[in-house]
Amino acid sequence: MPILTRFPSLAPVVLAMTLVASAAPAAGLSMDPDQRDGYRVWLHNLEAGVAARQERGVAEVVARFPFGLLADERAGLADTLSLRVVARELGELESRPRLLQEPAERTALHAVTRARNYRNIAEYDSALAWYGEALRRDRDAAFAEELVPETMATAAAAGDSAVFAGRLADVLDAGRPYDHLVELRLAHRFFLAEDDTLGLDRLIAALADSAGPLPDDLGYWQALALSRRGRWQESLDRLLDLVGLEGRSLGLAEAQRTWVLVAIPDLLVITGHNDEAAPLYRALAESELPGAREWARCQVAVLDFLDGDYLAAGTTLGELCSQREAFPWRAYACGMSQLSDEMQRLRNEGREHGAASHFER
């Protein structure tokens, strides 16, 4: 599936802005040489990684949301037989009188175990109740690092935004948000999936004081949140920080890293830096990243159109229009292909009547 189908947040905006961006170019540069080099390193590393994985014939391993983001999930229950055992034991436990369902000493460990067992069999409401009990019992904070992210992940799976927001508020109100990367990652993904603009705005505000690159992959999630909120320059700044990190993937999935490579030139166009976007689009158009490659070819063609090279633009756009794949912006490519051909026809006729100079302005 093409990258812009999975991450469509910028494509419609760029299509709307491309034809007007060149009319008022922004002053100054948005990328320094290290960032331009970093972009190409990111592209090269991603292409090499994808090619090596495909050569081995293996699928990419992706951390699934929400539970795949928890550090202990690799050691969790995985096979159906084990889950059936857990479900049977919980059923037997619940059949006992309430006073006999727990040991005499009501411990945090027992509550955590019950919560995880319910979570493993997708009984999320019961799991949340036990996580709440575990938080109340954990007076010495022995499970502090585990309980909050596990509660948030379970709330996300249950679609319980109230519990999720409450636990996130505990994290943000306590200060030092960068000590809680798992929780912040969960929060970004949950609010993006729910299109929760208030939640996204709170996350953006909580991390706005960081002038340099954010830790781990947090820069990616902040850039995605900022783009969703239409804060283009801020999103671009976060992405440029990201690609300046010597090509490190930061654990991002291939589709996420491709979105970064697409979003940077898109945002450069939106913020009026067509000249800087063009070489990035051309590098991406020559890559082996399906979806992103075709989108970049389309954008290169539109920039050629703006430069008056209607023949090159029409040729590329016509090829994209004739592809069988039904990508979201195909109608745009077809329309631009016809317009490019018409502009070239008018130019040719103008030359015959001495009006070619009008096309060179």
Backbone hydrogen bonds in HBPLUS format (Angstrom, degrees):
<---DONOR---> <-ACCEPTOR-->    atom                        ^
c    i                          cat <-CA-CA->   ^        H-A-AA   ^      H-
h    n   atom  resd res      DA  || num        DHA   H-A  angle D-A-AA Bond
n    s   type  num  typ     dist DA aas  dist angle  dist       angle   num
A0005-THR N   A0002-PRO O   3.07 MM   3  5.41 149.8  2.16 107.6 116.7     1
A0006-ARG N   A0002-PRO O   3.31 MM   4  6.73 150.6  2.41 148.3 156.1     2
A0007-PHE N   A0003-ILE O   2.81 MM   4  5.97 151.0  1.89 148.8 158.1     3
A0014-VAL N   A0010-LEU O   2.91 MM   4  6.07 162.8  1.94 164.4 170.2     4
A0015-LEU N   A0011-ALA O   3.02 MM   4  6.21 162.0  2.05 157.3 161.8     5
A0016-ALA N   A0012-PRO O   3.10 MM   4  6.30 146.7  2.22 139.3 147.9     6
A0017-MET N   A0013-VAL O   2.87 MM   4  6.06 142.6  2.01 145.7 156.9     7
A0018-THR N   A0014-VAL O   2.84 MM   4  5.66 149.2  1.94 155.2 158.4     8
A0020-VAL N   A0017-MET O   3.02 MM   3  5.45 146.1  2.14 111.9 122.1     9
A0021-ALA N   A0017-MET O   2.88 MM   4  5.80 138.3  2.06 160.4 173.8    10
A0023-ALA N   A0020-VAL O   3.14 MM   3  5.52 147.4  2.26 107.2 116.6    11
A0026-ALA N   A0272-GLY O   2.91 MM 246  4.88 166.7  1.93 125.7 130.0    12
A0035-GLN N   A0032-ASP O   3.00 MM   3  5.36 122.8  2.34 107.8 122.1    13
A0036-ARG N   A0032-ASP O   3.04 MM   4  6.40 156.2  2.10 156.0 163.5    14
A0037-ASP N   A0033-PRO O   2.89 MM   4  6.11 161.2  1.93 151.5 156.6    15
A0038-GLY N   A0034-ASP O   2.76 MM   4  5.89 151.2  1.84 139.0 148.4    16
A0039-TYR N   A0035-GLN O   2.88 MM   4  6.09 148.0  1.98 144.2 151.5    17
A0040-ARG N   A0036-ARG O   3.30 MM   4  6.62 159.7  2.35 144.4 148.2    18
A0041-VAL N   A0037-ASP O   2.93 MM   4  6.23 150.6  2.02 150.0 159.2    19
A0042-TRP N   A0038-GLY O   2.90 MM   4  6.10 158.9  1.94 149.1 154.4    20
A0043-LEU N   A0039-TYR O   2.97 MM   4  6.27 160.4  2.01 149.2 154.4    21
A0044-HIS N   A0040-ARG O   2.89 MM   4  6.06 165.6  1.91 147.1 151.1    22
A0045-ASN N   A0041-VAL O   2.85 MM   4  5.97 168.2  1.86 154.0 157.6    23
A0046-LEU N   A0042-TRP O   2.92 MM   4  6.06 158.6  1.97 149.1 155.1    24
A0047-GLU N   A0043-LEU O   2.97 MM   4  6.15 169.0  1.98 153.7 156.9    25
A0048-ALA N   A0044-HIS O   2.93 MM   4  6.09 166.1  1.95 152.5 156.7    26
A0049-GLY N   A0045-ASN O   2.90 MM   4  6.02 157.8  1.95 144.6 151.1    27
A0050-VAL N   A0046-LEU O   2.90 MM   4  6.07 166.5  1.92 157.8 160.8    28
A0051-ALA N   A0047-GLU O   2.93 MM   4  6.07 165.8  1.95 152.1 156.4    29
A0052-ALA N   A0048-ALA O   2.96 MM   4  6.10 160.3  2.00 147.7 153.0    30
A0053-ARG N   A0049-GLY O   3.02 MM   4  6.18 159.2  2.06 146.7 152.4    31
A0054-GLN N   A0050-VAL O   2.91 MM   4  6.12 163.8  1.94 153.0 157.6    32
A0055-GLU N   A0051-ALA O   2.90 MM   4  6.04 150.6  1.98 145.5 153.9    33
A0056-ARG N   A0052-ALA O   3.15 MM   4  6.39 143.7  2.29 139.9 148.4    34
A0056-ARG N   A0053-ARG O   3.17 MM   3  5.21 124.3  2.50  94.4 108.1    35
A0058-VAL N   A0053-ARG O   3.36 MM   5  5.94 170.6  2.37 154.4 154.2    36
A0057-GLY N   A0054-GLN O   2.99 MM   3  4.84 141.3  2.14  93.7 105.8    37
A0068-GLY N   A0064-ARG O   2.71 MM   4  4.47 125.2  2.00 139.7 152.7    38
A0069-LEU N   A0066-PRO O   3.21 MM   3  5.95 165.6  2.23 119.1 123.4    39
A0070-LEU N   A0067-PHE O   3.14 MM   3  5.56 167.4  2.15 114.4 118.4    40
A0073-GLU N   A0070-LEU O   3.22 MM   3  5.67 168.5  2.23 117.9 120.3    41
A0075-ALA N   A0072-ASP O   3.14 MM   3  5.66 143.5  2.28 109.9 119.4    42
A0076-GLY N   A0073-GLU O   2.91 MM   3  4.85 161.7  1.95 105.8 111.0    43
A0083-LEU N   A0079-ASP O   3.26 MM   4  6.61 157.5  2.32 148.6 155.1    44
A0084-ARG N   A0080-THR O   2.91 MM   4  6.19 149.5  2.01 151.7 160.4    45
A0085-VAL N   A0081-LEU O   3.05 MM   4  6.38 150.9  2.13 148.3 156.1    46
A0086-VAL N   A0082-SER O   3.02 MM   4  6.35 159.5  2.06 149.8 154.8    47
A0087-ALA N   A0083-LEU O   2.93 MM   4  6.15 164.3  1.95 149.6 153.7    48
A0088-ARG N   A0084-ARG O   2.90 MM   4  6.09 159.5  1.94 147.9 153.4    49
A0089-GLU N   A0085-VAL O   2.93 MM   4  6.14 164.4  1.95 153.7 157.8    50
A0090-LEU N   A0086-VAL O   2.92 MM   4  6.13 158.7  1.97 152.6 158.6    51
A0091-GLY N   A0087-ALA O   2.95 MM   4  6.11 154.1  2.02 144.6 152.0    52
A0092-GLU N   A0088-ARG O   2.94 MM   4  6.22 157.0  1.99 150.0 155.9    53
A0093-LEU N   A0089-GLU O   2.91 MM   4  6.11 151.8  1.99 143.4 151.6    54
A0094-GLU N   A0090-LEU O   2.91 MM   4  6.13 159.4  1.95 151.3 155.9    55
A0095-SER N   A0091-GLY O   3.14 MM   4  6.32 131.5  2.39 137.6 149.6    56
A0095-SER N   A0092-GLU O   3.26 MM   3  5.19 134.7  2.48  92.2 104.3    57
A0096-ARG N   A0093-LEU O   3.21 MM   3  5.64 156.9  2.26 108.8 115.6    58
A0100-LEU N   A0097-PRO O   2.84 MM   3  5.46 149.2  1.93 120.1 129.6    59
A0101-GLN N   A0098-ARG O   3.19 MM   3  5.25 165.7  2.21 106.5 110.6    60
A0111-ALA N   A0107-THR O   3.37 MM   4  6.66 159.3  2.42 140.6 145.6    61
A0112-VAL N   A0108-ALA O   2.84 MM   4  6.10 159.2  1.88 157.1 163.3    62
A0113-THR N   A0109-LEU O   2.94 MM   4  6.11 162.9  1.97 151.3 155.8    63
A0114-ARG N   A0110-HIS O   2.99 MM   4  6.23 162.8  2.02 149.4 153.8    64
A0115-ALA N   A0111-ALA O   2.91 MM   4  6.11 160.1  1.95 147.9 153.7    65
A0116-ARG N   A0112-VAL O   2.92 MM   4  6.18 164.0  1.95 155.4 158.8    66
A0117-ASN N   A0113-THR O   2.95 MM   4  6.13 158.3  2.00 150.9 157.2    67
A0118-TYR N   A0114-ARG O   3.01 MM   4  6.25 164.3  2.04 153.3 156.8    68
A0119-ARG N   A0115-ALA O   2.91 MM   4  6.12 154.9  1.97 146.1 154.2    69
A0120-ASN N   A0116-ARG O   2.85 MM   4  6.02 153.6  1.92 148.1 154.6    70
A0121-ILE N   A0118-TYR O   3.26 MM   3  5.41 135.8  2.47  97.7 109.0    71
A0123-GLU N   A0118-TYR O   2.83 MM   5  4.98 157.8  1.88 158.3 151.5    72
A0122-ALA N   A0119-ARG O   3.00 MM   3  4.93 160.8  2.04 109.6 111.3    73
A0127-ALA N   A0123-GLU O   2.97 MM   4  6.18 154.7  2.04 148.0 156.3    74
A0128-LEU N   A0124-TYR O   2.84 MM   4  6.05 157.8  1.89 151.0 155.4    75
A0129-ALA N   A0125-ASP O   3.12 MM   4  6.40 153.6  2.19 143.9 150.9    76
A0130-TRP N   A0126-SER O   3.08 MM   4  6.39 157.6  2.13 150.4 155.7    77
A0131-TYR N   A0127-ALA O   2.81 MM   4  6.09 150.7  1.89 150.2 159.6    78
A0132-GLY N   A0128-LEU O   2.92 MM   4  6.10 157.3  1.97 147.0 152.5    79
A0133-GLU N   A0129-ALA O   3.06 MM   4  6.36 148.6  2.16 138.5 147.2    80
A0134-ALA N   A0130-TRP O   2.80 MM   4  6.04 153.5  1.87 146.2 153.6    81
A0135-LEU N   A0131-TYR O   2.94 MM   4  6.22 154.1  2.00 149.5 155.6    82
A0136-ARG N   A0132-GLY O   3.14 MM   4  6.41 151.5  2.23 141.4 148.7    83
A0137-ARG N   A0133-GLU O   2.99 MM   4  6.25 150.7  2.08 147.9 156.1    84
A0138-ASP N   A0134-ALA O   2.91 MM   4  5.92 138.1  2.09 146.8 157.1    85
A0139-ARG N   A0137-ARG O   2.74 MM   2  5.58 137.2  1.92 109.7  96.0    86
A0141-ALA N   A0138-ASP O   3.19 MM   3  5.27 161.7  2.22 106.9 110.6    87
A0144-ALA N   A0141-ALA O   3.38 MM   3  4.83 169.9  2.39  99.2 100.1    88
A0146-GLU N   A0143-PHE O   3.05 MM   3  5.46 142.0  2.20 110.9 121.8    89
A0147-LEU N   A0143-PHE O   2.91 MM   4  5.89 167.9  1.92 173.0 176.9    90
A0150-GLU N   A0146-GLU O   3.13 MM   4  6.10 158.6  2.17 152.1 158.8    91
A0151-THR N   A0147-LEU O   2.83 MM   4  5.88 154.4  1.90 148.1 155.5    92
A0152-MET N   A0148-VAL O   2.92 MM   4  6.14 161.7  1.96 154.6 159.6    93
A0153-ALA N   A0149-PRO O   2.89 MM   4  6.06 160.1  1.93 148.3 153.6    94
A0154-THR N   A0150-GLU O   2.98 MM   4  6.11 158.7  2.03 144.8 150.6    95
A0155-ALA N   A0151-THR O   2.87 MM   4  6.06 155.4  1.93 148.1 155.4    96
A0156-ALA N   A0152-MET O   2.90 MM   4  6.12 150.9  1.98 145.8 153.6    97
A0157-ALA N   A0153-ALA O   3.01 MM   4  6.31 155.6  2.07 145.1 151.3    98
A0158-ALA N   A0154-THR O   2.92 MM   4  6.16 146.2  2.03 143.9 153.6    99
A0159-GLY N   A0155-ALA O   2.86 MM   4  5.87 114.8  2.29 135.4 151.8   100
A0160-ASP N   A0155-ALA O   2.85 MM   5  4.94 149.9  1.94 149.4 150.5   101
A0159-GLY N   A0156-ALA O   3.13 MM   3  4.94 144.0  2.27  93.6 104.4   102
A0164-PHE N   A0160-ASP O   3.16 MM   4  6.33 166.1  2.18 149.8 154.1   103
A0165-ALA N   A0161-SER O   2.84 MM   4  5.86 166.9  1.85 144.4 148.3   104
A0166-GLY N   A0162-ALA O   2.97 MM   4  6.11 152.3  2.05 144.1 152.2   105
A0167-ARG N   A0163-VAL O   3.04 MM   4  6.30 161.8  2.08 156.0 158.8   106
A0168-LEU N   A0164-PHE O   3.01 MM   4  6.27 161.5  2.05 152.8 158.5   107
A0169-ALA N   A0165-ALA O   2.88 MM   4  6.01 153.2  1.95 144.9 152.2   108
A0170-ASP N   A0166-GLY O   3.18 MM   4  6.48 147.5  2.29 140.2 148.0   109
A0171-VAL N   A0167-ARG O   3.25 MM   4  6.63 150.2  2.34 143.2 150.3   110
A0171-VAL N   A0168-LEU O   3.02 MM   3  5.08 116.1  2.44  96.0 111.4   111
A0172-LEU N   A0168-LEU O   2.94 MM   4  6.28 166.5  1.96 161.3 163.3   112
A0173-ASP N   A0169-ALA O   2.83 MM   4  5.73 163.3  1.85 149.9 155.4   113
A0174-ALA N   A0170-ASP O   3.26 MM   4  6.15 136.2  2.47 131.8 140.9   114
A0175-GLY N   A0172-LEU O   3.19 MM   3  5.49 159.5  2.23 107.7 114.0   115
A0179-ASP N   A0176-ARG O   3.11 MM   3  5.82 166.8  2.13 121.2 124.9   116
A0180-HIS N   A0177-PRO O   2.93 MM   3  5.52 157.5  1.98 121.2 124.8   117
A0184-LEU N   A0180-HIS O   3.01 MM   4  6.30 159.6  2.05 153.5 159.7   118
A0185-ARG N   A0181-LEU O   2.85 MM   4  5.99 157.5  1.90 149.3 155.6   119
A0186-LEU N   A0182-VAL O   2.91 MM   4  6.15 163.2  1.94 151.7 156.2   120
A0187-ALA N   A0183-GLU O   2.88 MM   4  6.07 157.1  1.94 145.8 152.6   121
A0188-HIS N   A0184-LEU O   2.97 MM   4  6.20 164.0  1.99 151.3 154.4   122
A0189-ARG N   A0185-ARG O   3.13 MM   4  6.34 171.0  2.14 152.5 154.8   123
A0190-PHE N   A0186-LEU O   2.86 MM   4  6.01 160.8  1.90 153.6 159.5   124
A0191-PHE N   A0187-ALA O   2.94 MM   4  6.02 175.2  1.95 156.1 157.7   125
A0192-LEU N   A0188-HIS O   2.94 MM   4  6.00 155.3  2.01 148.1 155.5   126
A0193-ALA N   A0189-ARG O   2.95 MM   4  6.02 159.8  1.99 143.9 149.7   127
A0194-GLU N   A0190-PHE O   2.91 MM   4  6.08 152.3  1.99 148.5 156.6   128
A0195-ASP N   A0191-PHE O   2.89 MM   4  5.66 108.8  2.41 130.3 145.6   129
A0196-ASP N   A0191-PHE O   2.87 MM   5  4.84 158.4  1.92 143.1 148.6   130
A0195-ASP N   A0192-LEU O   3.21 MM   3  4.92 149.9  2.31  94.0 102.9   131
A0200-LEU N   A0196-ASP O   3.01 MM   4  6.28 161.0  2.05 151.4 156.9   132
A0201-ASP N   A0197-THR O   2.89 MM   4  6.05 159.0  1.93 146.6 152.5   133
A0202-ARG N   A0198-LEU O   3.04 MM   4  6.28 151.1  2.13 144.6 152.0   134
A0203-LEU N   A0199-GLY O   3.07 MM   4  6.36 157.7  2.12 149.3 155.0   135
A0204-ILE N   A0200-LEU O   2.88 MM   4  6.12 164.9  1.90 155.8 159.9   136
A0205-ALA N   A0201-ASP O   2.96 MM   4  6.10 161.1  1.99 145.8 150.8   137
A0206-ALA N   A0202-ARG O   2.93 MM   4  6.08 151.8  2.01 144.2 152.2   138
A0207-LEU N   A0203-LEU O   3.20 MM   4  6.44 137.9  2.39 145.6 154.8   139
A0208-ALA N   A0205-ALA O   3.34 MM   3  5.06 163.9  2.37  98.9 103.6   140
A0210-SER N   A0207-LEU O   3.44 MM   3  6.14 172.0  2.44 119.8 121.3   141
A0218-LEU N   A0215-PRO O   3.10 MM   3  5.92 155.8  2.16 143.3 146.8   142
A0220-TYR N   A0217-ASP O   3.08 MM   3  5.57 132.1  2.32 109.7 120.8   143
A0222-GLN N   A0218-LEU O   2.91 MM   4  6.14 160.6  1.95 154.7 160.3   144
A0223-ALA N   A0219-GLY O   2.96 MM   4  6.04 158.2  2.01 142.9 149.1   145
A0224-LEU N   A0220-TYR O   2.94 MM   4  6.21 156.5  2.00 150.8 157.4   146
A0225-ALA N   A0221-TRP O   2.93 MM   4  6.12 157.5  1.98 145.1 151.3   147
A0226-LEU N   A0222-GLN O   2.83 MM   4  6.02 162.3  1.86 152.8 157.8   148
A0227-SER N   A0223-ALA O   2.92 MM   4  6.09 154.3  1.98 146.0 152.8   149
A0228-ARG N   A0224-LEU O   3.00 MM   4  6.20 153.7  2.07 143.8 151.0   150
A0229-ARG N   A0225-ALA O   3.10 MM   4  6.39 138.5  2.28 141.0 152.0   151
A0229-ARG N   A0226-LEU O   3.18 MM   3  5.08 126.5  2.48  90.9 104.6   152
A0231-ARG N   A0226-LEU O   2.89 MM   5  5.18 161.9  1.92 159.0 153.2   153
A0230-GLY N   A0227-SER O   3.02 MM   3  4.97 160.8  2.06 103.5 108.6   154
A0235-SER N   A0231-ARG O   3.03 MM   4  6.22 155.7  2.09 152.0 159.8   155
A0236-LEU N   A0232-TRP O   2.87 MM   4  6.13 160.8  1.91 155.1 160.6   156
A0237-ASP N   A0233-GLN O   2.91 MM   4  6.16 156.1  1.97 148.1 154.5   157
A0238-ARG N   A0234-GLU O   3.13 MM   4  6.41 157.5  2.18 147.1 151.8   158
A0239-LEU N   A0235-SER O   3.06 MM   4  6.36 156.5  2.12 149.4 156.0   159
A0240-LEU N   A0236-LEU O   2.88 MM   4  6.11 155.6  1.94 155.2 161.7   160
A0241-ASP N   A0237-ASP O   3.07 MM   4  6.31 150.5  2.16 143.9 151.5   161
A0242-LEU N   A0238-ARG O   3.05 MM   4  6.30 146.6  2.16 138.8 148.2   162
A0243-VAL N   A0239-LEU O   3.02 MM   4  6.39 160.2  2.06 156.9 158.6   163
A0244-GLY N   A0241-ASP O   3.27 MM   3  5.20 139.1  2.45  93.2 104.7   164
A0245-LEU N   A0242-LEU O   3.20 MM   3  5.74 161.2  2.23 116.6 118.7   165
A0248-ARG N   A0245-LEU O   3.17 MM   3  6.05 174.7  2.17 130.4 132.1   166
A0252-LEU N   A0249-SER O   3.07 MM   3  5.77 170.0  2.09 124.5 127.0   167
A0256-GLN N   A0253-ALA O   3.09 MM   3  5.18 118.4  2.48  97.5 112.7   168
A0257-ARG N   A0253-ALA O   2.94 MM   4  6.27 160.2  1.98 158.1 163.6   169
A0258-THR N   A0254-GLU O   2.90 MM   4  6.10 150.9  1.99 147.4 156.0   170
A0259-TRP N   A0255-ALA O   2.97 MM   4  6.17 149.0  2.07 138.9 147.1   171
A0260-VAL N   A0256-GLN O   3.18 MM   4  6.54 151.2  2.27 144.3 150.8   172
A0261-LEU N   A0257-ARG O   3.22 MM   4  6.55 157.2  2.27 143.9 149.0   173
A0262-VAL N   A0258-THR O   2.94 MM   4  6.24 145.0  2.06 150.3 160.4   174
A0263-ALA N   A0259-TRP O   2.72 MM   4  5.78 165.5  1.74 156.6 161.3   175
A0264-ILE N   A0260-VAL O   3.14 MM   4  6.19 157.9  2.19 151.1 153.9   176
A0266-ASP N   A0262-VAL O   3.24 MM   4  6.37 160.2  2.28 150.3 155.9   177
A0267-LEU N   A0263-ALA O   2.77 MM   4  5.87 162.8  1.80 156.5 159.9   178
A0268-LEU N   A0264-ILE O   2.95 MM   4  6.18 147.3  2.06 146.8 156.8   179
A0269-VAL N   A0265-PRO O   3.00 MM   4  6.24 152.4  2.07 147.6 153.4   180
A0270-ILE N   A0266-ASP O   2.99 MM   4  6.33 162.8  2.02 149.3 154.1   181
A0271-THR N   A0267-LEU O   2.90 MM   4  6.03 152.1  1.98 145.0 151.8   182
A0273-HIS N   A0268-LEU O   2.61 MM   5  4.91 163.6  1.64 159.6 154.3   183
A0272-GLY N   A0269-VAL O   2.98 MM   3  5.09 161.8  2.02 108.9 113.0   184
A0276-GLU N   A0273-HIS O   3.14 MM   3  5.51 128.7  2.41 105.0 117.4   185
A0277-ALA N   A0273-HIS O   3.05 MM   4  6.34 146.5  2.17 147.7 158.1   186
A0277-ALA N   A0274-ASN O   3.06 MM   3  4.95 118.2  2.45  92.1 108.2   187
A0278-ALA N   A0274-ASN O   2.95 MM   4  6.07 155.8  2.01 159.8 163.4   188
A0280-LEU N   A0277-ALA O   3.07 MM   3  5.36 121.9  2.42 106.5 121.6   189
A0281-TYR N   A0277-ALA O   2.92 MM   4  6.17 162.1  1.95 163.3 169.3   190
A0282-ARG N   A0278-ALA O   2.95 MM   4  6.19 158.2  1.99 153.4 159.9   191
A0283-ALA N   A0279-PRO O   3.03 MM   4  6.18 152.5  2.11 137.7 144.5   192
A0284-LEU N   A0280-LEU O   2.95 MM   4  6.17 158.1  2.00 148.7 155.0   193
A0285-ALA N   A0281-TYR O   2.74 MM   4  5.94 147.9  1.84 148.7 158.3   194
A0286-GLU N   A0282-ARG O   3.24 MM   4  6.41 131.2  2.50 136.0 146.2   195
A0286-GLU N   A0283-ALA O   3.31 MM   3  5.35 139.7  2.49  95.2 105.8   196
A0287-SER N   A0284-LEU O   3.10 MM   3  5.06 161.2  2.14 104.7 109.3   197
A0293-ARG N   A0289-LEU O   2.79 MM   4  5.52 153.9  1.85 171.5 173.7   198
A0295-TRP N   A0291-GLY O   3.01 MM   4  6.17 161.5  2.04 148.0 153.5   199
A0296-ALA N   A0292-ALA O   2.92 MM   4  6.06 160.9  1.96 149.2 154.4   200
A0297-ARG N   A0293-ARG O   2.97 MM   4  6.24 152.1  2.05 145.5 153.5   201
A0298-CYS N   A0294-GLU O   2.98 MM   4  6.27 153.5  2.05 146.3 153.2   202
A0299-GLN N   A0295-TRP O   3.00 MM   4  6.34 157.6  2.05 150.5 156.3   203
A0300-VAL N   A0296-ALA O   2.83 MM   4  6.06 156.7  1.88 152.3 158.8   204
A0301-ALA N   A0297-ARG O   2.95 MM   4  6.14 157.0  2.01 145.1 151.4   205
A0302-VAL N   A0298-CYS O   2.98 MM   4  6.31 151.7  2.06 146.1 153.8   206
A0303-LEU N   A0299-GLN O   2.95 MM   4  6.20 158.0  2.00 148.3 154.1   207
A0304-ASP N   A0300-VAL O   2.84 MM   4  6.13 148.7  1.94 146.0 155.5   208
A0305-PHE N   A0301-ALA O   2.87 MM   4  6.18 149.8  1.96 143.6 152.2   209
A0306-LEU N   A0302-VAL O   2.93 MM   4  6.29 155.5  1.99 148.0 154.0   210
A0307-ASP N   A0303-LEU O   2.99 MM   4  6.25 137.0  2.18 138.3 149.9   211
A0307-ASP N   A0304-ASP O   3.08 MM   3  4.98 124.9  2.39  91.6 106.4   212
A0309-ASP N   A0304-ASP O   2.85 MM   5  5.14 150.6  1.94 155.8 148.2   213
A0308-GLY N   A0305-PHE O   2.93 MM   3  5.05 156.2  1.99 105.5 112.6   214
A0313-ALA N   A0309-ASP O   3.08 MM   4  6.28 165.5  2.10 151.7 156.3   215
A0314-GLY N   A0310-TYR O   2.79 MM   4  5.80 165.3  1.81 145.6 150.3   216
A0315-THR N   A0311-LEU O   3.02 MM   4  6.15 154.6  2.08 146.4 153.1   217
A0316-THR N   A0312-ALA O   3.14 MM   4  6.35 171.8  2.15 153.7 155.0   218
A0317-LEU N   A0313-ALA O   2.94 MM   4  6.05 171.9  1.95 158.6 161.3   219
A0318-GLY N   A0314-GLY O   2.88 MM   4  5.78 147.9  1.99 137.6 146.4   220
A0319-GLU N   A0315-THR O   3.11 MM   4  6.35 152.0  2.19 143.6 150.5   221
A0320-LEU N   A0316-THR O   3.05 MM   4  6.39 157.4  2.10 150.8 156.9   222
A0321-CYS N   A0317-LEU O   2.86 MM   4  6.02 153.7  1.93 144.6 152.4   223
A0322-SER N   A0318-GLY O   3.05 MM   4  6.21 143.4  2.19 141.8 150.3   224
A0323-GLN N   A0320-LEU O   3.26 MM   3  5.40 159.2  2.30 103.6 109.9   225
A0330-ARG N   A0327-PHE O   3.17 MM   3  5.56 156.8  2.23 127.1 124.4   226
A0333-ALA N   A0329-TRP O   3.11 MM   4  6.49 156.1  2.17 149.3 155.4   227
A0334-CYS N   A0330-ARG O   2.90 MM   4  6.23 157.8  1.95 155.6 161.9   228
A0335-GLY N   A0331-ALA O   2.92 MM   4  6.11 160.9  1.96 146.8 152.0   229
A0336-MET N   A0332-TYR O   2.88 MM   4  6.07 163.3  1.91 154.2 158.8   230
A0337-SER N   A0333-ALA O   2.87 MM   4  5.98 143.5  2.01 140.3 150.7   231
A0338-GLN N   A0334-CYS O   3.09 MM   4  6.40 158.8  2.14 149.1 153.1   232
A0339-LEU N   A0335-GLY O   3.00 MM   4  6.27 158.0  2.05 146.0 152.6   233
A0340-SER N   A0336-MET O   2.84 MM   4  5.98 155.5  1.90 145.0 151.5   234
A0341-ASP N   A0337-SER O   3.01 MM   4  6.25 161.3  2.05 148.6 153.5   235
A0342-GLU N   A0338-GLN O   2.94 MM   4  6.17 153.8  2.01 146.0 153.5   236
A0343-MET N   A0339-LEU O   2.89 MM   4  6.12 157.5  1.94 149.7 155.5   237
A0344-GLN N   A0340-SER O   2.93 MM   4  6.17 155.1  1.99 149.0 155.8   238
A0345-ARG N   A0341-ASP O   2.92 MM   4  6.15 150.6  2.00 142.8 151.2   239
A0346-LEU N   A0342-GLU O   2.92 MM   4  6.20 160.2  1.96 150.3 155.2   240
A0347-ARG N   A0343-MET O   2.93 MM   4  6.14 151.4  2.01 142.6 150.8   241
A0348-ASN N   A0344-GLN O   2.94 MM   4  6.19 161.9  1.97 148.7 153.0   242
A0349-GLU N   A0345-ARG O   2.95 MM   4  6.24 160.6  1.98 151.4 156.8   243
A0350-GLY N   A0346-LEU O   2.79 MM   4  5.90 148.5  1.89 142.1 151.9   244
A0351-ARG N   A0347-ARG O   2.96 MM   4  6.25 147.7  2.07 150.0 157.4   245
A0352-GLU N   A0349-GLU O   3.10 MM   3  5.20 122.4  2.45  95.3 109.6   246
A0353-HIS N   A0350-GLY O   3.01 MM   3  5.11 134.9  2.22  97.5 110.3   247
A0355-ALA N   A0350-GLY O   2.68 MM   5  4.59 164.9  1.70 141.0 138.2   248
A0354-GLY N   A0351-ARG O   3.36 MM   3  5.05 171.6  2.37  99.7 101.2   249
A0358-HIS N   A0355-ALA O   3.15 MM   3  5.88 152.4  2.23 117.6 124.0   250
A0359-PHE N   A0356-ALA O   2.97 MM   3  5.58 148.3  2.07 116.9 125.1   251
A0360-GLU N   A0357-SER O   3.08 MM   3  5.17 153.8  2.15 102.2 110.5   252
